[in-house]
Amino acid sequence: MAGQGVTPRSEDYSKWYNEVILKAELADYSPVKGCMVIRPYGYALWENIRDQLDRRFKATGHVNAYFPLFIPMSFLEKEKEHVEGFSPELAVVTHGGGKKLEEPLVVRPTSETIINAMYAKWVRSYRDLPILINQWANVVRWEMRTRLFLRTTEFLWQEGHTAHASREEAEEEARRILDLYADFAVNEAAIPVISGMKSENEKFAGAVWSSTIEAMMGDKKALQAGTSHYLGQNFAKAFGTRFLNKNNELEYVYQTSWGVSTRMVGAVIMVHGDDKGLVLPPRLAPIQVVVVPIWRKDADKQRVLPVAQKAYQELRDAGVRVKLDDRPELSPGFKFNDWEMRGVPVRMEIGPRDVDSGAVMLARRDIPGRDGKQSVSMQGLVASVRRLLVDVQHSLLDRATRFRDSNIHEAKNYDEFKEIIEAGGFVRAPWAGTPEDELRVKEETKASIRCFPFDADGKGGTCFYTGKSADRIAIFGKAY
Amino acid sequence: MAGQGVTPRSEDYSKWYNEVILKAELADYSPVKGCMVIRPYGYALWENIRDQLDRRFKATGHVNAYFPLFIPMSFLEKEKEHVEGFSPELAVVTHGGGKKLEEPLVVRPTSETIINAMYAKWVRSYRDLPILINQWANVVRWEMRTRLFLRTTEFLWQEGHTAHASREEAEEEARRILDLYADFAVNEAAIPVISGMKSENEKFAGAVWSSTIEAMMGDKKALQAGTSHYLGQNFAKAFGTRFLNKNNELEYVYQTSWGVSTRMVGAVIMVHGDDKGLVLPPRLAPIQVVVVPIWRKDADKQRVLPVAQKAYQELRDAGVRVKLDDRPELSPGFKFNDWEMRGVPVRMEIGPRDVDSGAVMLARRDIPGRDGKQSVSMQGLVASVRRLLVDVQHSLLDRATRFRDSNIHEAKNYDEFKEIIEAGGFVRAPWAGTPEDELRVKEETKASIRCFPFDADGKGGTCFYTGKSADRIAIFGKAY
């Protein structure tokens, strides 16, 4: 590790983001253009995200399956909007086993088509519905400008694909999943999100409608953190996915698809990180507590180390994700900085004086300096640590929510809009523009409609752009 | 589901294998040549395999990471034997984002090369070693003849890639992993395996030596169920993966790689299945217990169903993977056959008379008919079920071990060898032949050296083929 510090976030957000990922060893650039390597610390974070999502999927009746990586080009072409949306981004396999293929195979950019080809085979009657399948997989979208975790040619994600006997049931499913994503974001990632509908311009290629959870990053830009689509019968018609309904009539199934990707790791970094590096929410942190024993003289080491080991063992046995940093060649100060940069939520310091008093020092990552430190008794250590982890989790969510809310502004006219966007932040305002208006605003200000938030359903006002009466509220922001 | 029965295993093993996979909905053929779809029931089995392996990897200090799907063709060419071994099986991406690529990208058939490119960047000194990384991923090998789970163009696996500061440590790691695989196979999959060394002909392309766990399937053929390779410095030299050792000298790292794939699902099917279908070992079964309530009259249903629900809830709360089959439109007999075919280890029947006596009937899948049935009290139900699941697990392992051992024979000469192989089974005999002899034997009998078993280290005798004095024992068999 060459040098510990990172460029402060406040100095250069973009540089900070890349540096913190590389120095905290979350990921690395690979020799393959646009593809990254997810290193063990970053992958452990992704595993925790995956497990917490997977638990929620299974609790709501979903099951996992696995479909082929390769999709015949002709399949993509069956749904017109879908192929238009994805064809500029495809990676194409033309040769296999030393021979040119009769039909090129696309490396999946998403799996609606190949999955519908199977559903068309599996579904016969309403008794076979609903199908509630999720897949954890890698996908490839050929990107021109890539960014670690946020936009890479290959990325990891989950993609849910469900089929239902009625439109109502399918739309309900798509909304239920968006709520599930929001619940995950808020309660696991400590990221407040705005749930809402995507505009026509921004919806998924092939969907009837797309819903999204949108989050505000530390630089006041927006990140789409998860999407849930109602596909209607579009893919069902393209693939002939039909069922005999209760009236014994053949009907196309109603479908949804939804996904969260390794982008979520980028969101966690950007929402919580600070000048010193990562700040990870305890519920997702690969290491929740790092124990750092402190000694100068060897006699002190003999007294301190066993206590540190005992504390480590107690926490570990209690199911806390804990690491003991007893590397002899490094100073405590170096270790403090190192684990701070890596975003470990709680540091436990144990020195000779702590041992004397039967206590340890707990330092929380989210509050720097003395204010974030407290001495707690070795008695009841596990309970103290657990309480502190819960407290850190809540305070990260509070902080992120306050930050976001103080950076969402109303705009009465386009000039106000431009000022707010220029200064950084979201605009929340009535909108009556056309899709073309939306594109013009984007061209002029780089801000796009992030969503029409559900919490404003039924509200309206005067459109800041057209001056017309608007029957809905939009959230605008510059987006990643 | 069209028709419940499967072709009996005893009648046509190969047909039975395919049918049972399709009818039990473990997997399905896909429209992409050579690629299969892993359906939810099959994927749940794979998840259990994955979790039990992953637990063992982590307990031995390994961490997960993720490397790119695509590998530049030039990387593969850096290790001569490696590229020779894999080049006939490659899928090649030639176009991305609508343009022809400057250098074709290979879809990973295995990741030694791309991983070494990263290790070369990460490793500086002996302090950076060992690296103990595992990856769960999909890989692609263009196969001519495919078989569900056993040989598919795309498959799922884990691939461990470790780097060490000494040859001893690396060789120890490769052996430790093989032991871990054997422990998994025996204690989770109830599959007895023979651990040993691969012959030169059969070793991994690029390895110094390859070790393997070999299992005997129900048709007495062999299946390689997992391999662990010592790579020496072959890849390190190709990629310049060097470290400063304790004497401050630059030295190439010593490496291992090892993998288990979705093939393991095929092994579980083929080792334990019977004429009626799947028989799943309780520790890996997605459903360990199926509860089937039995009633004819509606009055009986009112009494039976609540008891079945109570039993289901109790087992579920105790962490047993249980399913309640209360589908009203199907008869108990149909359900019995269905769950038998799907290999659920224990069936619980609850009828009016059971309710009267405060008991339930447990039927174990591995022992057909009355012999496998026992009535147990609703009191202490969880304990009874747990005991039975352990018992089924052990008895499956016992049965498979007895079957295997009774089908391994010694051969004194080539005629005896041919008779044994012809009749089905393994030959265990001294071997002093050359690699060319081995190929000739394979051509003439279809049997190859599965391994030189570790349990025969130091033993020898007269070679059945060459008549020469042999200093090692080989296991031969026809293999999948």
HADDOCK unambig.tbl for C-alpha pairs under 7 A between the chains (distance, minus, plus):
assign (segid A and resid 32 and name CA) (segid B and resid 71 and name CA) 6.90 0.50 0.50
assign (segid A and resid 32 and name CA) (segid B and resid 72 and name CA) 6.98 0.50 0.50
assign (segid A and resid 35 and name CA) (segid B and resid 68 and name CA) 6.06 0.50 0.50
assign (segid A and resid 36 and name CA) (segid B and resid 68 and name CA) 6.58 0.50 0.50
assign (segid A and resid 37 and name CA) (segid B and resid 66 and name CA) 5.81 0.50 0.50
assign (segid A and resid 37 and name CA) (segid B and resid 67 and name CA) 4.79 0.50 0.50
assign (segid A and resid 37 and name CA) (segid B and resid 68 and name CA) 6.37 0.50 0.50
assign (segid A and resid 38 and name CA) (segid B and resid 65 and name CA) 5.69 0.50 0.50
assign (segid A and resid 38 and name CA) (segid B and resid 66 and name CA) 4.96 0.50 0.50
assign (segid A and resid 38 and name CA) (segid B and resid 67 and name CA) 6.53 0.50 0.50
assign (segid A and resid 39 and name CA) (segid B and resid 65 and name CA) 5.13 0.50 0.50
assign (segid A and resid 39 and name CA) (segid B and resid 66 and name CA) 6.67 0.50 0.50
assign (segid A and resid 40 and name CA) (segid B and resid 63 and name CA) 6.01 0.50 0.50
assign (segid A and resid 40 and name CA) (segid B and resid 64 and name CA) 5.53 0.50 0.50
assign (segid A and resid 40 and name CA) (segid B and resid 65 and name CA) 4.73 0.50 0.50
assign (segid A and resid 43 and name CA) (segid B and resid 64 and name CA) 6.52 0.50 0.50
assign (segid A and resid 43 and name CA) (segid B and resid 65 and name CA) 5.40 0.50 0.50
assign (segid A and resid 63 and name CA) (segid B and resid 40 and name CA) 6.02 0.50 0.50
assign (segid A and resid 64 and name CA) (segid B and resid 40 and name CA) 5.53 0.50 0.50
assign (segid A and resid 64 and name CA) (segid B and resid 43 and name CA) 6.53 0.50 0.50
assign (segid A and resid 65 and name CA) (segid B and resid 38 and name CA) 5.69 0.50 0.50
assign (segid A and resid 65 and name CA) (segid B and resid 39 and name CA) 5.13 0.50 0.50
assign (segid A and resid 65 and name CA) (segid B and resid 40 and name CA) 4.71 0.50 0.50
assign (segid A and resid 65 and name CA) (segid B and resid 43 and name CA) 5.38 0.50 0.50
assign (segid A and resid 66 and name CA) (segid B and resid 37 and name CA) 5.81 0.50 0.50
assign (segid A and resid 66 and name CA) (segid B and resid 38 and name CA) 4.95 0.50 0.50
assign (segid A and resid 66 and name CA) (segid B and resid 39 and name CA) 6.64 0.50 0.50
assign (segid A and resid 67 and name CA) (segid B and resid 37 and name CA) 4.79 0.50 0.50
assign (segid A and resid 67 and name CA) (segid B and resid 38 and name CA) 6.52 0.50 0.50
assign (segid A and resid 68 and name CA) (segid B and resid 35 and name CA) 6.07 0.50 0.50
assign (segid A and resid 68 and name CA) (segid B and resid 36 and name CA) 6.58 0.50 0.50
assign (segid A and resid 68 and name CA) (segid B and resid 37 and name CA) 6.35 0.50 0.50
assign (segid A and resid 71 and name CA) (segid B and resid 32 and name CA) 6.89 0.50 0.50
assign (segid A and resid 72 and name CA) (segid B and resid 32 and name CA) 6.97 0.50 0.50
assign (segid A and resid 88 and name CA) (segid B and resid 97 and name CA) 5.20 0.50 0.50
assign (segid A and resid 88 and name CA) (segid B and resid 98 and name CA) 5.94 0.50 0.50
assign (segid A and resid 89 and name CA) (segid B and resid 97 and name CA) 4.61 0.50 0.50
assign (segid A and resid 90 and name CA) (segid B and resid 96 and name CA) 5.76 0.50 0.50
assign (segid A and resid 90 and name CA) (segid B and resid 97 and name CA) 5.24 0.50 0.50
assign (segid A and resid 90 and name CA) (segid B and resid 98 and name CA) 6.99 0.50 0.50
assign (segid A and resid 91 and name CA) (segid B and resid 93 and name CA) 6.63 0.50 0.50
assign (segid A and resid 91 and name CA) (segid B and resid 95 and name CA) 5.82 0.50 0.50
assign (segid A and resid 91 and name CA) (segid B and resid 96 and name CA) 4.29 0.50 0.50
assign (segid A and resid 91 and name CA) (segid B and resid 97 and name CA) 6.34 0.50 0.50
assign (segid A and resid 92 and name CA) (segid B and resid 93 and name CA) 5.39 0.50 0.50
assign (segid A and resid 92 and name CA) (segid B and resid 94 and name CA) 6.43 0.50 0.50
assign (segid A and resid 92 and name CA) (segid B and resid 95 and name CA) 5.21 0.50 0.50
assign (segid A and resid 92 and name CA) (segid B and resid 96 and name CA) 6.24 0.50 0.50
assign (segid A and resid 93 and name CA) (segid B and resid 91 and name CA) 6.64 0.50 0.50
assign (segid A and resid 93 and name CA) (segid B and resid 92 and name CA) 5.39 0.50 0.50
assign (segid A and resid 93 and name CA) (segid B and resid 93 and name CA) 4.15 0.50 0.50
assign (segid A and resid 93 and name CA) (segid B and resid 94 and name CA) 6.24 0.50 0.50
assign (segid A and resid 94 and name CA) (segid B and resid 92 and name CA) 6.43 0.50 0.50
assign (segid A and resid 94 and name CA) (segid B and resid 93 and name CA) 6.24 0.50 0.50
assign (segid A and resid 94 and name CA) (segid B and resid 94 and name CA) 6.36 0.50 0.50
assign (segid A and resid 95 and name CA) (segid B and resid 91 and name CA) 5.83 0.50 0.50
assign (segid A and resid 95 and name CA) (segid B and resid 92 and name CA) 5.22 0.50 0.50
assign (segid A and resid 96 and name CA) (segid B and resid 90 and name CA) 5.76 0.50 0.50
assign (segid A and resid 96 and name CA) (segid B and resid 91 and name CA) 4.29 0.50 0.50
assign (segid A and resid 96 and name CA) (segid B and resid 92 and name CA) 6.24 0.50 0.50
assign (segid A and resid 96 and name CA) (segid B and resid 142 and name CA) 6.11 0.50 0.50
assign (segid A and resid 97 and name CA) (segid B and resid 88 and name CA) 5.19 0.50 0.50
assign (segid A and resid 97 and name CA) (segid B and resid 89 and name CA) 4.62 0.50 0.50
assign (segid A and resid 97 and name CA) (segid B and resid 90 and name CA) 5.25 0.50 0.50
assign (segid A and resid 97 and name CA) (segid B and resid 91 and name CA) 6.35 0.50 0.50
assign (segid A and resid 97 and name CA) (segid B and resid 142 and name CA) 5.17 0.50 0.50
assign (segid A and resid 98 and name CA) (segid B and resid 88 and name CA) 5.94 0.50 0.50
assign (segid A and resid 142 and name CA) (segid B and resid 96 and name CA) 6.11 0.50 0.50
assign (segid A and resid 142 and name CA) (segid B and resid 97 and name CA) 5.16 0.50 0.50
